[in-house]
Amino acid sequence: MVETIILKELRNVVESFGNKYVTEDGVLKKDSIISDLDKYNQDLIEAILKNKVLNENYVESVIDTKIIKVEEIIQALEQDEYWINSYTKYANKIGLTSNGRYLDETSDIVLDFPYKDSVLKGGMTKEDEKNSNESFLNEIIAKEEIDVLLDNKIFKNVIKYDKNGESTISEIKDTDNLIIKGNNLIALHSLKSRYSNKIKMIYIDVPYYFKKRISEDAFKYNSNFKLSTWLTFLKSRLEIAKQLLSTNGSLWINISDDGMHYLKVLSDSIFGADKFLGTIPRKTRNGKSDVPFNMSQDFDWLLVYSKASEKDEVVGRSVDRKYYTTDDFPGRPWRVADLTSQRTIEERPNSDFTMINPKTGKKYPVNPKRSWAVTKDTFDEWYSNGGIGFPDDYEFMNGERPFRRVFKDEDDKKKKSYVSTDLLIKLIDKSTKGNYVNKHGNDQITELFDRDSFGYAKPEQLLKAIVEATTNEGDIVLDFFMGSATTQAVAMKMNRQFIGVEQMDYINTVSVPRLQKVIGGEQGGISKDVNWQGSGSFIYAELLEKNAAFVNAILNARNTEELKVVFDKMKNIVDFDFRVDLQNVVNTVWDEDFETQKKILVDIIDKNQLYYNYSEIDDEEVKKQLSKEEYEFNKSFYSLEDNALEDNDFGD
């Protein structure tokens, strides 16, 4: 039997005590271990605390005090199935539990969310009806089964795209844009070492949760998610997204009405309810008549979160203002502002005076209902600092009242103006006579590609509004449900750095070609609004497949004979799930129907080994799959010293 990392580490700890906790045959003396854990045996507790893996999984810090979860270790020891099948109670049993034990183990009852400490890997490459029914690809991997799944991965097929076309590349710079093809959960964890706390804005148009299957605004493969698995799928990704987000950055989650409230509760638990900025409504269409309950739901929503404090300026908007340049204030453009107060002269008696222009002597009586914003005593100070102007000072000036003069350099020092939660409702392209933003996104894709290339793209105007409200030039923008690369296209046109992750095959038929067109100066979307003329570059890289290649081969098999060919290769190469009785699979799998055969063959593959880990990069068999430039790129990405390189160590 192959053991999990946690099991191996616990065994290593107890074996360090000789025969005290292990028989001569290597069998754990569970009663002895449990007894000493109950007594908080000092030697055993210290050994567990010193073990890095056990410390991470069974120890919590509370007010600078370490607390060991003795009960969880004991529960693991008491449940024979745990040692045989890792966390199989979460794979095989869903129901009422008390302290992690089922009804046949205890008399106390609570309702347990079975996947709360798990990872929903998700694994799709095609967005079509056939794959939409292969829900077994959205596999639950329990916490104790997660081994090296989330370790840094090796990048392959690294290409740089710029105005000169494609080129190989051997390093990445801090300012480079990056596109990754591969599972987004795994890719995000590979980004962690380089980009933690550096992403200013994350926008994700997540797979929507629907109570019943509909086509509009949906990734076609996701609508069959059960609520618990959908939440697990997003929980895993939001947790790592939080690590990547900068302190004053923001996360924008686009979501439908069905799933919005569930996702709000989940996101509160991850970020904290006090880090919730607001719910932004987005108008998606004009009303429809053939709708449930005769009510047309014409909005979707954006949930916005941050790691910042309330006092921080997470969002803001710049206001276009008219400034004057005059000889009396050289090099200091200025604008006109109101010099009156909303209070009456009775409320502000010190502001009840006639203002006289020192240059011309012209008098300006106070308005009794709106007193001056300046008092008699402070007028001279304001005026000498340039803070007060008069219309009779300038021939170009209109108006009959003194004004407050505000210099541009003063505006530049102020915080940005507030952002209203109705900012996205206003995104109506009037030139299309009231067709709302969903149609805009589809039209923009149609202008670039065939209409069937991608469905339900978000419009560039939507992302422009979010990028403007949350970032400055040079800030990093991340979208790990990249789709047709709308976020990345907008980021490039607005001089922001971007990262995108996509596992679907259309990354190479839609997403990358779209960004190539942006580099070339395409004039769709927001191009005219920002005077986009083309430029920029990005690096494309793929996670180096290991077991994932066989998952794809299984999915693409057309019949049992092709599956048998794939399985024969798997037996010599693939890392199988440690619980698999391979001989039993060989003896029984071909008696099942074709779809069940595919499901079984996918199930038995070790999901921890979908891609090659960076720790394996110096393995000779791995290096043969990489070019010298790709090897150097990986070293650069993970910021490690290059080893001495020999050309003959690598593949072509």
Secondary structure, DSSP 8 states (H G I E B T S, - for coil): ----HHHHHHHHHHHTTGGGSB-TTS-B-HHHHHHHHHTT-HHHHHHHHH-HHHHHHHEEEETTEEEE-HHHHHHHHH-HHHHHHSSHHHHH--SEEETTEETTT-S--EE--TTTT-EE----S--SHHHHT-GGGS-EE-GGG-SSTTS-B-EEEEEEEETTEEE--S---TT--EEEES-HHHHHHHHHHHHTTTEEEEEEE-----SS---TT--TTTTT--HHHHHHHHHHHHHHHHHHEEEEEEEEEEE-HHHHHHHHHHHHHHH-GGGEEEEEEEE--S--SS-GGG----EEEEEEEESS-TTS--S-B------B--TTSTT--EEEE--B-SS-TTT-GGG-S-EE-TTT--EE--BTTB-BSS-TTTHHHHHHTT-EE-GGG-TT---SS-EEEEEHHHHHHS--B---TTTTTT---GGGTT--HHHHHHHHHHHHS-GGG-SS---HHHHHHHHHHH--TT-EEEESS-TTTHHHHHHHHTT-EEEEEE-SGGGTTTHHHHHHHHHTT--STTTTTTT------EEEEEE-BSTHHHHHHHHH--SHHHHHHHHHHHHHH--B-TT--HHHHHHHGGGS-HHHHHHHHHHTB-GGGSB-BGGGTTSHHHHTTS-HHHHHHHHHHTT-------GGGS--
